[in-house]
Amino acid sequence: MVRAAGDSIPPAGFVLIGILSVQAGAGVAKNLFAVLPPSAVVWLRLLTSAAVLLVLARPALRGRSRADWLVVVAFGLALATMNFAIYESFARIPLGIAVTIEFLGPLTVAIVGSRRALDLVWVTLAGMGVLLLGRGGSALDLIGIGFALLAATAWACYILLSAATGRRFTGTSGLAIASVVGVLFIGPAAVAQGGAALLDPRLLLVGLFVGVLSSVLPYSLEMRALRRMPPRVFGILMSLQPAAAALVGMVLLAEFLSVVQWIAVACVITASAGATRTQRRSNEERTGEADSGGRG
């Protein structure tokens, strides 16, 4: 019955549920910041996902070259930095604004190297969105904006290193190892700043719940969706993350954006969706004759 119910859900539904799960996890995490620092919450999130991925992937460690380890360690550092920076941003500015700025990372990866005139439109639109974020409503914390920009940079590196890791490690084994690297990297700061609070069973359970909402559940749903939908459509749907973050911010955190800020979010979403669409088309044009299928 559970399998039949799952099959009845369209793949876009899995993606949307995954998006809401990620942002709900962020909302729960932000509510934890009063008793646990962002570094400790990030560490619990990475610890949860690492444990699950290790059980599922069971990565082989022997026979790896030095280059393999350098790539996967760099991937893990990018993963940890991305999560740490965005949580530090959440602690200072509204969820929707932080995620909108963070989305500049994948948007940049989608556009860099393109020779299409249309991509200039997406760059302009994204730039307008960022400018509008700073002009709508109350003044934003500059440190929070800085952490969101760091998260965007780390996300761009994560995308590039994810592709490099995928060429060297099969399945999810590279991600599992990278998650362990992230746990080890964030661990000292998490323990030092979290202190005795990390020994509270209730806080640990909530932190692990954040890990399930933010990593384990959405990853599982996304993998299921990608089996039944083109990657191009998946990428466009993922552009809804900033809007989902803004909505979750309103519901869970009472963070209400101004009309101007909502327009800014819409600009970045449109730019991201447009850049993803044109990039996929460009890739298909370059490889269409040699590879009519495949994942971009």
Secondary structure, 3 states (H helix, E strand, C coil): CHHHHHHHCCHHHHHHHHHHHHHHHHHHHHHHCCCCCHHHHHHHHHHHHHHHHHHHHCCCCCCCCHHHHHHHHHHHHHHHHHHHHHHHHHCCCCHHHHHHHHCHHHHHHHHCCCCCCHHHHHHHHHHHHHHHHHHCCCCCCHHHHHHHHHHHHHHHHHHHHHHHHHHHCCCCHHHHHHHHHHHHHHHHHHHHHHHHHHHCHHHHHHHHHHHHHHHHHHHHHHHHHHCCCCHHHHHHHHCCHHHHHHHHHHHHHCCCCCHHHHHHHHHHHHHHHHHHHHHHHHHHHHHCCCCCCCCC
